[in-house]
């Protein structure tokens, strides 16, 4: 599952895009992927569209956004996020100085 994907992401120096659509992975796997993102020196675009992401998963994504130097685009479209989760991800994106036009979290 997603935890198996996280380890190669963590060590990747060439992976630029990771797209995972419509998976029921939950917060634990979302956290595993999010924790790997800042370690990748090449990942520029992450797509977790159509997921059920709880507040804990969203917090992990927000932390990944803050700590990733390579991530330039994040797509969470059609993911079930609470308003507070959306706000946390938006705030992290803005605080990290990333292009607001490359954050996609609406339905």
ZATI-642322 format. One record per residue (C-alpha): residue number from 1; residue in three letters; x, y, z. Coordinates in Angstrom, 3 decimals. Last residue first. Layout:
+-----+-----+----------+----------+----------+
|   k |   r |       xx |       yy |       zz |
+-----+-----+----------+----------+----------+
| NUM | Ala |        X |        Y |        Z |
...
+-----+-----+----------+----------+----------+
***
This chain:
+-----+-----+----------+----------+----------+
|   k |   r |       xx |       yy |       zz |
+-----+-----+----------+----------+----------+
| 107 | Unk |  -13.997 |   19.938 |   -4.527 |
| 106 | Unk |  -11.305 |   22.429 |   -3.584 |
| 105 | Unk |   -7.790 |   21.577 |   -2.531 |
| 104 | Unk |   -5.491 |   22.557 |   -5.405 |
| 103 | Unk |   -2.275 |   24.355 |   -4.491 |
| 102 | Unk |   -0.316 |   25.449 |   -7.564 |
| 101 | Unk |   -1.940 |   28.854 |   -7.899 |
| 100 | Unk |   -0.774 |   29.710 |   -4.372 |
|  99 | Unk |    2.867 |   29.619 |   -5.552 |
|  98 | Unk |    4.937 |   28.479 |   -2.554 |
|  97 | Unk |    6.243 |   30.906 |    0.038 |
|  96 | Unk |    6.483 |   28.323 |    2.824 |
|  95 | Unk |    4.056 |   30.312 |    4.941 |
|  94 | Unk |    1.496 |   30.293 |    2.112 |
|  93 | Unk |    1.589 |   26.514 |    1.687 |
|  92 | Unk |    1.532 |   25.956 |    5.457 |
|  91 | Unk |   -1.485 |   28.242 |    5.799 |
|  90 | Unk |   -3.330 |   26.527 |    2.952 |
|  89 | Unk |   -2.654 |   23.068 |    4.461 |
|  88 | Unk |   -3.860 |   24.135 |    7.898 |
|  87 | Unk |   -6.943 |   25.903 |    6.479 |
|  86 | Unk |   -7.935 |   22.827 |    4.481 |
|  85 | Unk |   -7.600 |   20.692 |    7.616 |
|  84 | Unk |   -9.682 |   23.184 |    9.625 |
|  83 | Unk |  -12.393 |   23.106 |    6.955 |
|  82 | Unk |  -12.474 |   19.321 |    7.093 |
|  81 | Unk |  -10.984 |   17.414 |    4.192 |
|  80 | Unk |  -12.614 |   14.777 |    2.004 |
|  79 | Unk |  -10.404 |   14.642 |   -1.038 |
|  78 | Unk |  -11.956 |   15.690 |   -4.340 |
|  77 | Unk |   -8.964 |   17.825 |   -5.149 |
|  76 | Unk |   -5.893 |   17.340 |   -2.928 |
|  75 | Unk |   -3.371 |   18.448 |   -5.525 |
|  74 | Unk |   -0.052 |   19.822 |   -4.342 |
|  73 | Unk |    2.452 |   21.577 |   -6.591 |
|  72 | Unk |    5.946 |   22.945 |   -6.038 |
|  71 | Unk |    7.529 |   20.392 |   -3.697 |
|  70 | Unk |   11.350 |   20.625 |   -3.866 |
|  69 | Unk |   12.268 |   22.353 |   -0.609 |
|  68 | Unk |    9.919 |   20.300 |    1.503 |
|  67 | Unk |    9.665 |   21.223 |    5.172 |
|  66 | Unk |    6.590 |   23.453 |    5.281 |
|  65 | Unk |    4.697 |   21.359 |    2.742 |
|  64 | Unk |    5.535 |   18.169 |    4.638 |
|  63 | Unk |    4.225 |   19.730 |    7.858 |
|  62 | Unk |    0.967 |   20.651 |    6.124 |
|  61 | Unk |    0.692 |   17.096 |    4.763 |
|  60 | Unk |    1.209 |   15.692 |    8.260 |
|  59 | Unk |   -1.448 |   18.027 |    9.656 |
|  58 | Unk |   -3.784 |   16.914 |    6.858 |
|  57 | Unk |   -3.258 |   13.264 |    7.778 |
|  56 | Unk |   -4.072 |   14.009 |   11.408 |
|  55 | Unk |   -7.153 |   16.044 |   10.424 |
|  54 | Unk |   -8.567 |   13.237 |    8.342 |
|  53 | Unk |   -7.882 |   12.521 |    4.706 |
|  52 | Unk |  -10.465 |   10.486 |    2.833 |
|  51 | Unk |   -8.865 |   10.530 |   -0.572 |
|  50 | Unk |  -10.122 |   11.602 |   -3.997 |
|  49 | Unk |   -6.941 |   13.358 |   -4.983 |
|  48 | Unk |   -3.603 |   12.719 |   -3.307 |
|  47 | Unk |   -1.437 |   14.290 |   -5.995 |
|  46 | Unk |    2.123 |   15.356 |   -5.183 |
|  45 | Unk |    4.199 |   17.441 |   -7.582 |
|  44 | Unk |    7.837 |   18.529 |   -7.341 |
|  43 | Unk |    9.530 |   15.475 |   -5.848 |
|  42 | Unk |   13.280 |   15.809 |   -6.525 |
|  41 | Unk |   15.163 |   16.186 |   -3.253 |
|  40 | Unk |   12.957 |   13.739 |   -1.431 |
|  39 | Unk |   13.346 |   13.889 |    2.350 |
|  38 | Unk |   10.574 |   16.469 |    2.731 |
|  37 | Unk |    8.085 |   14.072 |    1.067 |
|  36 | Unk |    8.698 |   10.986 |    3.226 |
|  35 | Unk |    6.705 |   12.230 |    6.230 |
|  34 | Unk |    3.770 |   13.039 |    3.951 |
|  33 | Unk |    3.754 |    9.502 |    2.508 |
|  32 | Unk |    3.744 |    7.901 |    5.957 |
|  31 | Unk |    1.170 |   10.422 |    7.227 |
|  30 | Unk |   -1.172 |    9.595 |    4.348 |
|  29 | Unk |   -0.680 |    5.901 |    5.144 |
|  28 | Unk |   -1.702 |    6.446 |    8.758 |
|  27 | Unk |   -4.487 |    8.900 |    7.900 |
|  26 | Unk |   -6.530 |    6.771 |    5.563 |
|  25 | Unk |   -5.563 |    4.814 |    2.452 |
|  24 | Unk |   -8.922 |    4.617 |    0.707 |
|  23 | Unk |   -7.537 |    5.344 |   -2.740 |
|  22 | Unk |   -9.134 |    7.566 |   -5.316 |
|  21 | Unk |   -6.038 |    8.982 |   -7.003 |
|  20 | Unk |   -2.348 |    8.565 |   -6.181 |
|  19 | Unk |   -0.047 |   10.724 |   -8.275 |
|  18 | Unk |    3.636 |   11.076 |   -7.452 |
|  17 | Unk |    5.622 |   13.354 |   -9.729 |
|  16 | Unk |    9.295 |   14.372 |   -9.782 |
|  15 | Unk |   11.014 |   11.117 |   -8.805 |
|  14 | Unk |   14.749 |   11.543 |   -9.545 |
|  13 | Unk |   16.605 |   11.754 |   -6.223 |
|  12 | Unk |   14.333 |    9.375 |   -4.395 |
|  11 | Unk |   15.154 |    8.197 |   -0.893 |
|  10 | Unk |   11.980 |    9.244 |    0.925 |
|   9 | Unk |    9.830 |    8.536 |   -2.111 |
|   8 | Unk |   11.164 |    4.952 |   -2.187 |
|   7 | Unk |   10.088 |    4.538 |    1.463 |
|   6 | Unk |    6.656 |    6.122 |    1.091 |
|   5 | Unk |    5.396 |    3.780 |   -1.612 |
|   4 | Unk |    5.392 |    0.765 |    0.719 |
|   3 | Unk |    3.425 |    2.820 |    3.236 |
|   2 | Unk |    0.907 |    3.611 |    0.506 |
|   1 | Unk |    0.000 |    0.000 |    0.000 |
+-----+-----+----------+----------+----------+
***
